[in-house]
Amino acid sequence: MHKWQIAALTVGIMFSGAALQAGVAPEVQKDIEDFQGYFMKRFPGIPLEAYNDGVNVLPQYDERRANWEILMEFPPYETDMETARELWAKPFKNGKTFADCFQNKPPATKYPYYDEARKEIRTIELDINECLSANGEEPIKNLKRGKMAMLVAAFREQFNGQQWAVDVEGKGAVEAYKKGRQFYWAKRGQLNFSCANCHVHNAGKKIRGDVLSAGLGHTTGFPVYRTKWAVAGKPWGTVHRRYGGCNSQVRAKPLKPQSAEYRALEMYEAVMSTGVPLKVPSQRQ
Ligand code: HEC
């Protein structure tokens, strides 16, 4: 593509509000436009790219945002991020590194992706563990926090500022995506809430002292360093850790991190955030 065509595309994105994504089926493109269009109308004046700040971007959070901005002058995750980068760069016993594995993988802006050969959604976590096994190292057991979350952060931060652009083309990919969409909109738990009930219909409203974030932008900042998790000494969490928490809140049984359901959900949320730039890691309350 020529530079001017890219520029024209960017202008198109700015005017329509919803991002155009080359690698998605028409049905998926329509979902993106509806989802993003809803928030553009609901919160006029907030540009698409600002949604990577999670709840901090919403006007209902203005008072608390000031505190968050002070905290961000010396982000509490910085020391851990140095460790994370070292973990990422440290050669395995055979001399190979994670970078060697990931040079044959899509960029972080295209994760999770549908693997046609294996007929499944692949996440960074799964590919990290596969890389370890392939190089004779022990795969990481805890898939939702600690070392795994830090390694995912070290990989994803290399793509910070780049727009998210997950592909959903082909029958298998579209079916997997639809499972995630179904999960997002289905009511569950004793409280009978869907993800959309909180993060679409009630975005910006207060719930038990929290303000609900918009579903748009979800997962662009993950893994996150969370104050609440830091209290118990385990500040880092992947997005599947967060999903588990959100399922428990409505008294639904949380699923296992990296279950097929959560991977499909992650794909759906990522696709809805097409065009939002990655911002990893993020600090959350
Ligand atoms: C009862 C309301 C409720 C439901 C239902 C709910 N959540 Fe949440 N969720 C919250 C609250 C509260 C937070 C913390 C404040 C915020 O960021 O929205 C949160 C945070 C999140 C975040 C972190 C956003 C960020 O950038 O830090 C993600 C991602 C998320 N939820 C996804 C989901 C998904 C997916 C579902 C459905 C399985 C779901 N939530 C269901 C209340 C809910």
Boltz pocket constraint, residues with backbone or C-beta under 6 A from the ligand:
constraints:
  - pocket:
      binder: B
      contacts: [[A, 52], [A, 53], [A, 54], [A, 55], [A, 183], [A, 184], [A, 193], [A, 194], [A, 195], [A, 196], [A, 197], [A, 198], [A, 199], [A, 207], [A, 210], [A, 211], [A, 212], [A, 213], [A, 214], [A, 217], [A, 218], [A, 219], [A, 221], [A, 224], [A, 239], [A, 242], [A, 243], [A, 246], [A, 247], [A, 249], [A, 250], [A, 265], [A, 284]]
      max_distance: 6.0
